[in-house]
Amino acid sequence: MAGRIRAFDWSLTELGAIETWSTSLRSTVQLLLASPMPLVVLWGKPGYMIYNDAYSLFAGGRHPYLLGSPVELGWPEIAEFNRKVVDACLVGGTLSFHNKELVLLRNGQPESVWMDLYYSPVAGDDQAPAGVMAIVVETTAHVISERRRKNAELAWRAANERVELALNAGALLGSFVLDIKANLLSGDERFARTFSYPLEQPLDQLAPDFARDRIHPDDLEEVNRLFAHSLQHGSPYNAEFRVRYPDGSYRWVLASGCCEYDDQGEPFRFPGILIDIHERKIAEASLLKLTRNLEQRIADEVQARLAAEEQLRQSQKLEAIGGLTGGVAHDFNNLLQVIAGNLHLLARHEPDNPNVQRRVSAAIAAVERGAKLSSQLLAFARRQPLSPAVYSPRLIYEGLGELLQRALGETIRIDVQLPNDPWHIHVDRNQLENAVLNLAINARDAMKGEGTICISGENITLDRRFCAGKGITAGDYVRLAVTDTGEGMAPEVLKQAFEPFFTTKAAGHGTGLGLSMVFGFVKQSGGHVEIASNAGQGTTVQMYFPRSTLPQTPESPINGAQQTGGQETILVVEDDEEVRAAAVELLQQATTY
């Protein structure tokens, strides 16, 4: 180190060239170089490092870069510790530490190092503290060895307790000692018998590999890992594994022991015992199987209960829908009958007026669809299937357009954007018209009776990514959308929009069933429905229906033939006075009864 110190360019530091060093610093360096102890001088407030050969060995891969370096830069991982040391000694203090643990990066990897450290101030030529003399004695090996010894003592105590318990229970299968350096096992007769050693094999010359070959292959890796961990850390060894017996069967054993170390801290002897734990492991396996079966039964019962509760909730919802629609359907049908009767009478009063006849015919067709809708609402409550047919979306709108405009009012503008040649869809026409009507009325209410509603359609091909999680498959679809220019929905409202009976309308102005029925209808038709909405930006409800490649179903012609009767008497029985009056007048004008 003397040569390195002389060759170092000290003029680049605050110490200056060696020729300018103070007498105190020169004397301190000479003393340092002559000492066999690991010594390092930290000179000045920065703590410029000057050290001897013994310290260079301690520094490892940090040597020779530490020479001439400020101590905080030389050992940045313990910079705060060294700063406190230098500051304390430069004011005349001394410090000492016994088995001080520090994490150092001596060879590129962090490692825990234990040291005895002694720090003393070094006076300059003016007798004031000018540097720090540090004696560094590494005690890592001693600390680790002492810890292993203590762990071994604890392991022996635990092993002795297990031996005593095993002896009392008659479960001891033998004892063994592994000579680590010679790689030989010695054991008693019970140990040799457990691993099926030949009878003529000397008990003090048992091959470890012979015993290792009798361990179950699935357990061998864990046995080796636990053994290596015990050797490295001095921790107790407790390994549970299966041993193969001569008849090919396996029995569970517990190998328990600990490693002993020589004065240099090297492992040289590994004593232990074998304990029979087969019955315990069988009982544990049975208990585990029972526990898993019990957990599975509990999970199945919970799942069944949840399914039953969900079924009950759905049933209650359907019963509520049935109660609502069943109560309204009778009155609704009465109204339709009055309307239909008067329309027929009106048609008879103006037989030669084509405008009246055209409008009456459209109104009667709408009444008939309304009557069919009423019956389908009741059918929905009874879970009856739909009656789908193949239609063009344009045909459906043509039959609904005038009714939509009248239902929405003159202050609502309807913008229709349907393709000229839309794909056919296989749906229940009346339910689809009802769905569009529901959506349009919701849109009108969202716009407070004024604005534009856009009814659009588009032929579209959906990919797997879009269909994932939506209950539909990739392919061709017709997308029908109803868009309004209203206030839109807040996120918390949007999440509940399809829930039955959820409504944001005032009491008496909505049942909360409109969107729920739309959702159920679209799903029953094999499609998908979703809502896009942001507060203040309007709402779009999109319905996706699978494309049908079949031709459109022709509409059934209405048989308008009427039969007149003779002189019989017809008794009209009806509890609703308006319906009764309309029926009587219609019969009087249409027949000779």
C-alpha positions as CSV (number, residue, x, y, z in Angstrom):
1,M,0.0,0.0,0.0
2,A,2.9,2.3,0.6
3,G,3.6,2.3,-3.2
4,R,0.0,3.0,-4.0
5,I,-0.1,5.9,-1.5
6,R,3.1,7.5,-3.0
7,A,1.8,7.0,-6.6
8,F,-1.6,8.6,-5.9
9,D,-2.1,12.2,-7.1
10,W,-3.0,13.8,-3.8
11,S,-2.8,17.2,-5.3
12,L,-6.4,16.6,-6.6
13,T,-7.6,16.5,-3.1
14,E,-7.7,19.0,-0.2
15,L,-4.7,17.2,1.3
16,G,-2.4,18.4,-1.4
17,A,0.8,16.8,-2.6
18,I,2.5,14.4,-0.1
19,E,5.5,16.8,0.2
20,T,3.1,19.4,1.7
21,W,1.5,17.0,4.3
22,S,1.7,17.9,7.9
23,T,4.1,16.1,10.2
24,S,1.1,14.6,12.1
25,L,-0.4,13.2,8.9
26,R,2.9,11.7,7.8
27,S,3.4,10.0,11.2
28,T,-0.1,8.7,11.3
29,V,0.3,7.1,7.8
30,Q,3.6,5.5,8.8
31,L,2.0,4.0,11.9
32,L,-0.9,2.8,9.8
33,L,1.3,1.0,7.2
34,A,3.3,-0.7,9.9
35,S,0.2,-2.2,11.7
36,P,-1.0,-5.7,10.9
37,M,-4.5,-4.7,12.0
38,P,-7.0,-3.3,9.4
39,L,-6.6,0.4,9.8
40,V,-7.9,3.4,7.9
41,V,-7.4,7.1,8.4
42,L,-10.2,9.5,7.5
43,W,-8.5,12.9,7.2
44,G,-10.2,16.2,7.2
45,K,-13.9,16.9,7.3
46,P,-14.5,15.0,4.0
47,G,-12.7,12.0,5.6
48,Y,-10.2,11.3,2.8
49,M,-9.4,7.6,3.1
50,I,-5.8,6.3,3.6
51,Y,-5.5,2.6,4.6
52,N,-3.1,-0.3,4.9
53,D,-2.9,-3.8,3.3
54,A,-5.1,-5.4,6.0
55,Y,-7.9,-3.0,5.3
56,S,-7.6,-3.5,1.6
57,L,-8.5,-7.2,2.1
58,F,-11.5,-6.1,4.1
59,A,-12.6,-3.7,1.3
60,G,-12.8,-6.5,-1.3
61,G,-13.8,-5.2,-4.7
62,R,-13.9,-1.6,-3.4
63,H,-10.1,-1.6,-3.3
64,P,-8.1,0.4,-4.7
65,Y,-10.9,2.8,-5.5
66,L,-11.4,3.8,-1.9
67,L,-7.9,5.3,-1.7
68,G,-8.1,9.1,-1.6
69,S,-11.9,9.0,-1.7
70,P,-14.1,10.9,0.8
71,V,-15.5,8.2,3.0
72,E,-19.1,9.1,2.2
73,L,-18.4,8.5,-1.5
74,G,-16.3,5.5,-0.9
75,W,-19.0,3.7,1.1
76,P,-22.3,5.4,0.0
77,E,-24.5,2.7,1.4
78,I,-23.4,3.7,5.0
79,A,-22.7,7.3,4.2
80,E,-24.9,8.6,7.1
81,F,-23.2,6.3,9.6
82,N,-19.7,7.4,8.5
83,R,-20.7,11.1,8.5
84,K,-21.8,10.9,12.2
85,V,-18.5,9.1,13.1
86,V,-16.3,11.7,11.4
87,D,-18.2,14.6,12.9
88,A,-18.1,13.1,16.4
89,C,-14.3,12.5,16.3
90,L,-13.4,15.8,14.8
91,V,-14.8,17.5,18.0
92,G,-12.7,15.1,20.2
93,G,-15.0,12.2,20.7
94,T,-14.3,8.5,20.5
95,L,-16.6,5.7,19.4
96,S,-16.6,1.9,19.6
97,F,-19.0,-0.8,18.4
98,H,-19.1,-4.5,19.1
99,N,-20.3,-6.8,16.4
100,K,-21.8,-3.9,14.5
101,E,-24.0,-5.1,11.6
102,L,-23.7,-3.1,8.4
103,V,-24.9,-4.0,4.9
104,L,-21.9,-3.4,2.5
105,L,-21.5,-3.7,-1.3
106,R,-17.9,-5.0,-1.2
107,N,-18.2,-7.2,-4.3
108,G,-21.2,-5.8,-6.2
109,Q,-23.8,-7.6,-4.0
110,P,-25.3,-6.4,-0.7
111,E,-24.1,-8.5,2.2
112,S,-24.5,-8.3,6.0
113,V,-21.1,-7.7,7.6
114,W,-20.4,-7.8,11.4
115,M,-17.5,-5.8,12.7
116,D,-15.8,-4.5,15.9
117,L,-15.2,-0.8,15.2
118,Y,-13.0,1.6,17.1
119,Y,-12.7,5.3,16.2
120,S,-10.3,7.8,17.7
121,P,-9.5,11.4,16.8
122,V,-6.0,12.2,15.4
123,A,-4.5,15.5,16.3
124,G,-2.9,17.8,13.7
125,D,0.3,19.8,14.1
126,D,-1.8,22.4,16.0
127,Q,-3.0,19.7,18.4
128,A,-6.6,20.1,17.2
129,P,-8.5,17.0,15.9
130,A,-7.7,16.8,12.2
131,G,-8.7,13.2,11.3
132,V,-10.0,9.9,12.5
133,M,-8.1,6.7,13.1
134,A,-10.4,3.6,12.5
135,I,-9.7,0.0,13.5
136,V,-11.9,-2.4,11.6
137,V,-12.0,-6.0,12.8
138,E,-14.5,-8.1,10.9
139,T,-16.4,-10.6,13.1
140,T,-18.8,-12.0,10.5
141,A,-17.6,-15.6,10.7
142,H,-17.6,-15.6,14.5
143,V,-21.2,-14.1,14.7
144,I,-22.5,-16.6,12.2
145,S,-20.8,-19.5,13.9
146,E,-22.1,-18.4,17.3
147,R,-25.6,-18.1,15.9
148,R,-25.3,-21.6,14.4
149,R,-24.1,-22.9,17.8
150,K,-27.1,-21.4,19.5
151,N,-29.5,-22.7,16.9
152,A,-27.9,-26.2,17.2
153,E,-28.4,-26.1,21.0
154,L,-32.1,-25.2,20.5
155,A,-32.4,-27.9,17.8
156,W,-30.9,-30.5,20.2
157,R,-33.3,-29.5,22.9
158,A,-36.2,-29.8,20.5
159,A,-34.9,-33.1,19.2
160,N,-34.4,-34.5,22.7
161,E,-38.0,-33.6,23.4
162,R,-39.2,-35.3,20.2
163,V,-37.1,-38.4,21.0
164,E,-38.6,-38.6,24.5
165,L,-42.1,-38.2,23.1
166,A,-41.4,-40.8,20.3
167,L,-40.0,-43.3,22.8
168,N,-43.0,-42.8,25.0
169,A,-45.3,-43.4,22.0
170,G,-43.3,-46.3,20.6
171,A,-42.9,-44.3,17.3
172,L,-39.0,-44.0,17.2
173,L,-37.7,-45.6,14.0
174,G,-34.0,-45.1,14.8
175,S,-31.2,-42.6,15.1
176,F,-28.4,-41.6,12.7
177,V,-25.3,-39.5,12.3
178,L,-24.1,-38.2,8.9
179,D,-20.3,-37.6,8.6
180,I,-20.5,-34.7,6.2
181,K,-16.8,-34.7,5.2
182,A,-16.6,-38.5,4.7
183,N,-20.2,-38.7,3.3
184,L,-21.0,-41.7,5.4
185,L,-24.0,-42.6,7.6
186,S,-24.0,-44.4,10.8
187,G,-27.2,-45.6,12.5
188,D,-28.8,-48.1,14.7
189,E,-30.5,-51.3,13.6
190,R,-33.9,-49.7,13.5
191,F,-32.6,-46.9,11.2
192,A,-31.0,-49.5,8.9
193,R,-34.1,-51.6,8.9
194,T,-36.3,-48.6,8.0
195,F,-34.3,-47.9,4.8
196,S,-33.9,-51.6,4.0
197,Y,-30.1,-51.7,4.3
198,P,-28.6,-55.2,3.8
199,L,-28.2,-57.1,7.1
200,E,-24.5,-57.6,6.5
201,Q,-23.9,-53.9,6.0
202,P,-21.8,-52.4,8.9
203,L,-24.0,-49.9,10.8
204,D,-21.1,-47.3,10.8
205,Q,-20.6,-47.4,7.0
206,L,-24.0,-46.8,5.5
207,A,-24.1,-45.1,2.1
208,P,-26.3,-42.0,2.1
209,D,-27.3,-42.6,-1.6
210,F,-28.8,-46.0,-0.6
211,A,-31.2,-44.3,1.8
212,R,-31.8,-41.4,-0.6
213,D,-33.0,-43.9,-3.3
214,R,-35.6,-45.2,-0.9
215,I,-37.3,-41.8,-0.5
216,H,-40.4,-41.2,-2.6
217,P,-39.4,-39.2,-5.8
218,D,-42.1,-36.6,-5.1
219,D,-40.6,-35.8,-1.7
220,L,-36.9,-35.9,-2.6
221,E,-36.5,-32.3,-3.8
222,E,-38.0,-30.9,-0.6
223,V,-35.9,-33.2,1.5
224,N,-32.7,-31.9,-0.2
225,R,-33.8,-28.3,0.1
226,L,-34.5,-28.5,3.8
227,F,-31.1,-30.3,4.4
228,A,-29.2,-27.6,2.4
229,H,-31.0,-24.9,4.3
230,S,-30.1,-26.5,7.6
231,L,-26.4,-26.8,6.6
232,Q,-26.3,-23.2,5.5
233,H,-28.1,-21.5,8.3
234,G,-27.7,-23.9,11.2
235,S,-31.5,-24.2,11.6
236,P,-33.2,-27.3,12.9
237,Y,-33.9,-30.0,10.2
238,N,-37.4,-31.4,10.1
239,A,-38.4,-33.2,7.0
240,E,-41.5,-35.3,6.4
241,F,-41.2,-37.8,3.6
242,R,-42.2,-41.3,2.4
243,V,-39.9,-44.2,2.6
244,R,-40.3,-47.3,0.3
245,Y,-40.4,-50.6,2.1
246,P,-39.4,-54.0,0.5
247,D,-43.0,-54.8,-0.4
248,G,-43.2,-51.6,-2.5
249,S,-45.4,-49.7,-0.1
250,Y,-44.5,-46.3,1.3
251,R,-44.7,-45.1,4.9
252,W,-44.4,-41.6,6.2
253,V,-41.5,-40.7,8.5
254,L,-40.1,-37.5,10.1
255,A,-36.4,-37.0,10.0
256,S,-35.3,-34.5,12.7
257,G,-31.8,-33.3,13.4
258,C,-29.3,-30.4,13.3
259,C,-25.9,-29.7,11.9
260,E,-22.8,-29.4,14.1
261,Y,-19.9,-27.1,13.1
262,D,-16.1,-27.1,13.7
263,D,-14.1,-24.3,15.1
264,Q,-13.8,-22.7,11.6
265,G,-17.6,-22.7,11.3
266,E,-17.6,-25.5,8.8
267,P,-20.3,-28.3,9.0
268,F,-18.8,-31.6,9.9
269,R,-21.5,-33.7,11.6
270,F,-25.3,-34.1,11.3
271,P,-27.0,-36.2,14.0
272,G,-30.7,-37.0,13.9
273,I,-33.6,-39.3,14.5
274,L,-36.4,-41.0,12.5
275,I,-40.0,-40.9,13.8
276,D,-42.9,-42.9,12.5
277,I,-45.7,-40.4,11.5
278,H,-47.6,-42.7,9.0
279,E,-50.8,-42.9,11.0
280,R,-50.8,-39.2,11.6
281,K,-50.4,-38.4,7.9
282,I,-53.1,-40.8,7.0
283,A,-55.4,-39.1,9.6
284,E,-54.4,-35.7,8.2
285,A,-55.2,-36.8,4.6
286,S,-58.6,-38.2,5.7
287,L,-59.3,-35.0,7.6
288,L,-58.2,-32.9,4.6
289,K,-60.5,-34.9,2.3
290,L,-63.3,-34.6,4.7
291,T,-62.7,-30.8,5.0
292,R,-62.6,-30.4,1.3
293,N,-65.8,-32.4,0.8
294,L,-67.4,-30.4,3.5
295,E,-66.3,-27.1,2.0
296,Q,-67.6,-28.3,-1.4
297,R,-70.9,-29.3,0.0
298,I,-71.2,-26.0,1.8
299,A,-70.2,-24.2,-1.4
300,D,-72.8,-26.2,-3.4
301,E,-75.5,-25.5,-0.8
302,V,-74.6,-21.8,-0.8
303,Q,-74.7,-21.7,-4.6
304,A,-78.0,-23.6,-4.6
305,R,-79.4,-21.2,-2.0
306,L,-78.3,-18.2,-4.0
307,A,-79.8,-19.7,-7.2
308,A,-83.0,-20.3,-5.3
309,E,-83.1,-16.8,-4.0
310,E,-82.4,-15.4,-7.4
311,Q,-85.1,-17.5,-8.9
312,L,-87.4,-16.3,-6.1
313,R,-86.6,-12.7,-6.9
314,Q,-87.2,-13.2,-10.6
315,S,-90.5,-15.0,-9.8
316,Q,-91.5,-12.1,-7.6
317,K,-90.7,-9.6,-10.3
318,L,-92.7,-11.6,-12.9
319,E,-95.6,-11.8,-10.4
320,A,-95.5,-8.1,-10.0
321,I,-95.4,-7.6,-13.7
322,G,-98.3,-10.0,-14.0
323,G,-100.3,-8.2,-11.3
324,L,-99.7,-4.9,-13.0
325,T,-100.5,-6.0,-16.6
326,G,-103.3,-8.2,-15.5
327,G,-105.0,-5.4,-13.6
328,V,-104.6,-3.0,-16.5
329,A,-105.3,-5.4,-19.4
330,H,-109.1,-5.6,-18.9
331,D,-109.6,-1.9,-18.9
332,F,-107.2,-1.5,-21.8
333,N,-109.1,-4.0,-23.8
334,N,-112.4,-2.2,-23.0
335,L,-110.9,1.0,-24.3
336,L,-109.7,-0.7,-27.5
337,Q,-113.1,-2.2,-28.1
338,V,-114.8,1.2,-27.7
339,I,-112.3,2.7,-30.1
340,A,-112.6,-0.2,-32.6
341,G,-116.4,-0.1,-32.5
342,N,-116.6,3.6,-33.1
343,L,-114.1,3.3,-35.9
344,H,-116.2,0.7,-37.7
345,L,-119.3,2.9,-37.2
346,L,-117.4,5.9,-38.6
347,A,-116.3,3.8,-41.6
348,R,-120.0,2.9,-42.3
349,H,-121.0,6.6,-42.0
350,E,-118.5,7.7,-44.6
351,P,-118.3,4.8,-47.1
352,D,-117.4,7.0,-50.0
353,N,-114.8,9.2,-48.4
354,P,-111.3,7.7,-49.2
355,N,-109.4,9.8,-46.7
356,V,-111.7,8.7,-43.9
357,Q,-111.5,5.1,-45.0
358,R,-107.7,5.2,-45.2
359,R,-107.3,6.8,-41.8
360,V,-109.9,4.6,-40.2
361,S,-108.2,1.5,-41.7
362,A,-104.8,2.7,-40.2
363,A,-106.5,3.3,-36.9
364,I,-108.2,-0.1,-36.8
365,A,-104.9,-1.7,-37.7
366,A,-103.3,0.1,-34.8
367,V,-106.1,-0.9,-32.5
368,E,-105.7,-4.6,-33.5
369,R,-101.9,-4.3,-32.8
370,G,-102.8,-2.7,-29.5
371,A,-105.1,-5.6,-28.6
372,K,-102.4,-8.1,-29.6
373,L,-99.9,-6.1,-27.5
374,S,-102.2,-6.3,-24.5
375,S,-102.5,-10.1,-24.8
376,Q,-98.7,-10.4,-25.2
377,L,-98.2,-8.4,-22.0
378,L,-100.3,-11.0,-20.2
379,A,-98.4,-13.7,-22.0
380,F,-95.1,-12.2,-20.8
381,A,-96.3,-12.4,-17.2
382,R,-97.1,-16.1,-17.8
383,R,-93.7,-16.6,-19.5
384,Q,-95.2,-17.6,-22.8
385,P,-92.9,-17.7,-25.9
386,L,-92.8,-15.0,-28.5
387,S,-94.1,-15.4,-32.1
388,P,-91.3,-14.3,-34.3
389,A,-91.3,-14.0,-38.0
390,V,-88.9,-12.6,-40.6
391,Y,-89.3,-8.9,-41.3
392,S,-87.5,-5.9,-42.8
393,P,-86.9,-3.1,-40.4
394,R,-88.3,-0.6,-42.9
395,L,-91.6,-2.5,-43.0
396,I,-91.8,-2.4,-39.3
397,Y,-91.2,1.4,-39.2
398,E,-93.7,2.0,-42.0
399,G,-96.4,0.4,-39.9
400,L,-95.4,2.4,-36.8
401,G,-94.5,5.8,-38.1
402,E,-97.8,7.5,-37.9
403,L,-98.6,6.1,-34.5
404,L,-95.2,7.2,-33.3
405,Q,-95.8,10.8,-34.4
406,R,-99.2,10.9,-32.8
407,A,-97.9,9.4,-29.5
408,L,-94.9,11.7,-29.3
409,G,-96.7,14.9,-30.1
410,E,-96.1,17.7,-32.6
411,T,-93.2,19.2,-30.7
412,I,-91.1,16.2,-31.2
413,R,-89.3,15.8,-34.5
414,I,-88.6,12.2,-35.7
415,D,-85.5,11.7,-37.8
416,V,-85.5,8.3,-39.5
417,Q,-82.2,7.0,-40.9
418,L,-82.8,3.4,-42.2
419,P,-80.8,1.8,-45.0
420,N,-82.5,1.3,-48.3
421,D,-81.9,-2.4,-48.2
422,P,-81.6,-3.5,-44.6
423,W,-81.0,-7.1,-43.7
424,H,-83.9,-9.1,-42.5
425,I,-84.3,-9.9,-38.8
426,H,-86.3,-12.7,-37.1
427,V,-88.3,-11.0,-34.4
428,D,-91.8,-10.7,-32.9
429,R,-93.0,-7.6,-34.8
430,N,-95.4,-6.4,-32.2
431,Q,-92.8,-6.7,-29.5
432,L,-90.3,-4.8,-31.6
433,E,-92.8,-2.1,-32.3
434,N,-93.6,-1.9,-28.6
435,A,-89.8,-1.7,-27.8
436,V,-89.3,1.2,-30.2
437,L,-92.4,2.9,-28.9
438,N,-91.2,2.5,-25.3
439,L,-87.8,3.9,-26.2
440,A,-89.3,6.8,-28.1
441,I,-91.6,7.7,-25.2
442,N,-88.6,7.6,-22.8
443,A,-86.7,9.8,-25.2
444,R,-89.6,12.3,-25.4
445,D,-89.7,12.4,-21.6
446,A,-86.0,12.9,-21.3
447,M,-86.2,15.9,-23.7
448,K,-89.2,17.3,-21.7
449,G,-91.4,17.1,-24.7
450,E,-89.3,19.1,-27.2
451,G,-86.4,18.0,-29.4
452,T,-85.3,15.5,-32.0
453,I,-85.5,11.7,-31.8
454,C,-83.4,9.8,-34.3
455,I,-84.5,6.3,-35.2
456,S,-81.6,4.7,-37.1
457,G,-80.7,1.3,-38.5
458,E,-77.5,-0.2,-39.8
459,N,-76.3,-3.5,-41.2
460,I,-73.2,-4.4,-39.1
461,T,-70.8,-7.2,-38.6
462,L,-69.7,-7.8,-35.0
463,D,-66.4,-9.4,-34.2
464,R,-65.5,-11.7,-31.3
465,R,-63.9,-8.9,-29.3
466,F,-67.2,-6.9,-29.3
467,C,-69.3,-10.0,-28.5
468,A,-67.2,-11.2,-25.6
469,G,-69.2,-11.3,-22.4
470,K,-72.4,-10.1,-24.1
471,G,-74.0,-13.5,-24.7
472,I,-73.9,-13.3,-28.5
473,T,-71.7,-14.7,-31.2
474,A,-69.7,-12.9,-33.9
475,G,-71.5,-12.4,-37.2
476,D,-73.9,-10.2,-39.1
477,Y,-76.4,-8.1,-37.2
478,V,-78.9,-5.3,-37.7
479,R,-78.4,-2.5,-35.3
480,L,-81.5,-0.4,-34.5
481,A,-80.9,2.7,-32.4
482,V,-83.1,5.4,-30.8
483,T,-81.2,8.6,-29.9
484,D,-82.5,11.6,-28.1
485,T,-81.1,15.1,-27.5
486,G,-82.0,15.1,-23.8
487,E,-80.0,15.6,-20.6
488,G,-78.5,12.1,-20.7
489,M,-77.9,9.8,-17.7
490,A,-75.5,10.1,-14.8
491,P,-73.2,7.0,-14.4
492,E,-75.1,5.8,-11.3
493,V,-78.4,6.0,-13.2
494,L,-77.0,4.2,-16.2
495,K,-75.9,1.2,-14.1
496,Q,-79.5,0.6,-13.0
497,A,-81.3,1.6,-16.2
498,F,-82.3,-2.0,-17.2
499,E,-83.3,-3.0,-13.6
500,P,-87.1,-3.8,-13.3
501,F,-89.1,-1.1,-11.6
502,F,-86.2,1.4,-11.6
503,T,-87.3,4.8,-12.8
504,T,-86.3,8.4,-12.5
505,K,-89.7,9.7,-13.3
506,A,-92.1,11.1,-10.7
507,A,-94.5,8.9,-8.9
508,G,-97.4,7.9,-11.2
509,H,-95.5,8.8,-14.4
510,G,-93.7,5.5,-15.0
511,T,-93.5,1.9,-13.9
512,G,-89.9,1.3,-14.5
513,L,-90.7,-1.6,-16.8
514,G,-90.1,-0.1,-20.2
515,L,-86.4,-0.7,-20.5
516,S,-86.6,-4.0,-18.6
517,M,-89.1,-5.3,-21.2
518,V,-86.9,-4.0,-24.1
519,F,-83.9,-5.8,-22.5
520,G,-85.8,-9.1,-22.1
521,F,-87.3,-8.9,-25.6
522,V,-84.0,-8.3,-27.3
523,K,-82.3,-11.1,-25.3
524,Q,-85.1,-13.5,-26.1
525,S,-84.6,-12.6,-29.8
526,G,-81.0,-13.7,-29.5
527,G,-79.6,-10.1,-29.6
528,H,-77.9,-7.6,-27.4
529,V,-79.0,-4.2,-26.1
530,E,-76.8,-1.4,-24.6
531,I,-77.1,2.2,-23.6
532,A,-74.6,5.0,-24.4
533,S,-75.2,8.1,-22.4
534,N,-73.4,11.0,-20.7
535,A,-74.9,13.7,-18.6
536,G,-75.8,16.6,-20.7
537,Q,-75.2,14.8,-24.0
538,G,-78.3,12.8,-24.7
539,T,-78.9,9.0,-24.8
540,T,-78.6,6.3,-27.4
541,V,-80.2,2.9,-26.9
542,Q,-78.8,0.4,-29.4
543,M,-80.5,-3.0,-30.2
544,Y,-78.6,-5.7,-32.1
545,F,-80.6,-8.4,-33.8
546,P,-79.0,-11.3,-35.6
547,R,-79.4,-11.2,-39.4
548,S,-81.9,-13.6,-41.0
549,T,-81.2,-14.9,-44.5
550,L,-84.7,-16.2,-44.9
551,P,-87.2,-14.3,-47.1
552,Q,-89.7,-11.9,-45.4
553,T,-92.8,-13.5,-43.9
554,P,-95.9,-12.4,-45.9
555,E,-98.6,-10.7,-43.9
556,S,-101.8,-12.6,-43.5
557,P,-104.7,-10.9,-45.4
558,I,-107.6,-9.7,-43.3
559,N,-110.9,-11.4,-44.1
560,G,-113.4,-8.6,-44.4
561,A,-116.4,-10.7,-45.4
562,Q,-119.4,-10.1,-43.2
563,Q,-122.4,-12.2,-42.7
564,T,-125.9,-10.9,-42.0
565,G,-128.4,-12.7,-39.8
566,G,-132.1,-13.2,-39.8
567,Q,-134.7,-12.3,-37.2
568,E,-132.9,-13.8,-34.2
569,T,-132.3,-11.8,-31.0
570,I,-128.8,-11.1,-29.6
571,L,-128.3,-10.5,-25.9
572,V,-125.3,-8.2,-25.3
573,V,-123.8,-8.7,-21.8
574,E,-121.0,-6.3,-20.8
575,D,-120.3,-4.6,-17.5
576,D,-118.7,-1.5,-19.2
577,E,-121.4,0.8,-20.3
578,E,-119.4,2.4,-23.2
579,V,-118.3,-0.9,-24.6
580,R,-121.9,-2.2,-24.3
581,A,-123.3,0.8,-26.2
582,A,-120.7,0.6,-28.9
583,A,-121.3,-3.1,-29.4
584,V,-125.1,-2.7,-29.6
585,E,-124.9,0.1,-32.1
586,L,-122.4,-1.8,-34.2
587,L,-124.7,-4.9,-34.3
588,Q,-127.7,-2.8,-35.1
589,Q,-126.1,-1.2,-38.1
590,A,-124.2,-4.3,-39.3
591,T,-127.0,-6.9,-39.1
592,T,-130.7,-7.4,-39.2
593,Y,-130.9,-8.9,-35.8
